[in-house]
Amino acid sequence: LNVGGPTHHVTLLSQRLESRGYQTLLLKGKVAPGEAEMSEVISRSGVEPSEIDGLGRVVSPLQFIAAFFRLYRVFCRIRPEVVHTHKTVAGGLARPAAWLAGVPIVVHTFHGNIFSGYYSALKSKMIVLAERLLSLMTDVVVVVTSQQRKELLSFKITSPRRLRNIPLGLDLHPFMQSKNRDNGVRAELGFADDAPLAGMVTRLVPIKGIPVFLEAAKRVIEELPTARFAIVGDGECRQDLGRLTEELGLTDFVRFTGFRDDTDRVYGALDVVVLSSFNEGLSVTLIEAIAAGCYVVATRVGGVPDLVEHNDVGVVVEPGDSNALAQAMVGVLKDPRRVPKASRKRVCALYGISRLVEDLDGLYRKLLENKQSRQSEMAV
């Protein structure tokens, strides 16, 4: 349950499904070194996850096998009617464990994919092959964007009949209440109250393209010397990014804040939220920013075009193009704008937690009903 959209998604889902009569058990692993668990989010949800030893970034085949059998024993003991997995390692272990334990319904959600941009060509091919095999043990594969559906079909991960497009569901109420005011954020960062401020809210990992953002920031400073930048988040690349900031001469212009729990307050202060990813599923940062009324500049990857489909919400540029990213930022910082109320409400309706619970409750019940019908027919 590291920092990111899936953690919000699964903790809220566990909490809200129980109000509909479900008994839920959330199983989690340990976060990777250099990352942080979203302890505050878990605590607020009231959900008490159970930790599966060895479930996490795989360091040895023995760890992988041990975690698999721990999951298998849990499923044999509690006999769930539905196992729903999220993220690559959990999906890779829990789906076959659930299948072997005779769980009636197995569902997996792709919050993104690691088919390209993460590993070597050979390893990427092996991951694709593994996912094809895993899909045979999965009743429904859930994608969070229409673009992601196209990607899974292009890689032949599963058949169209097994795919369902069910977007993320988040608690966006705090962001809808966000006002366009600084609330002391610039002062905390050591910036002038009237400084044009661009920011990222992200994990500091290679796929997020943060060096491209820093290169773009340098170009922005050349055209708009008063501009300042905030990078909210942490991760394995923190030290490397700090060194790059110094090399680019941006130390006085960029602040790394680490993880923050008051992102609604951050969005209220920012003039523009930037996403520079090379690969993305459905960005929680962009959903939250738009709900908070903060204009966005983002790369055209994954589900981003689904979110930023109107100019009143933001601008998209090609990934890896620091010049285009800089020009888009300059345009917004020189002419600040906010997302209209109608667009904020639309995002909340499309990506709110109530809609997600409704969608998945309907999916689970339909799958169980179909399974029971088939078993009845076979018995006859």
Helices and strands as residue ranges (DSSP letters): H 5-18, E 27-28, H 39-45, E 50-51, H 61-78, E 82-86, H 88-100, E 105-110, H 121-135, E 140-143, H 146-154, G 160-162, E 163-165, H 173-176, H 185-189, E 197-201, G 206-208, H 210-223, E 228-232, H 238-247, E 254-258, H 263-269, E 272-275, H 284-291, E 296-299, H 304-307, E 314-317, H 322-334, H 341-351, H 353-379
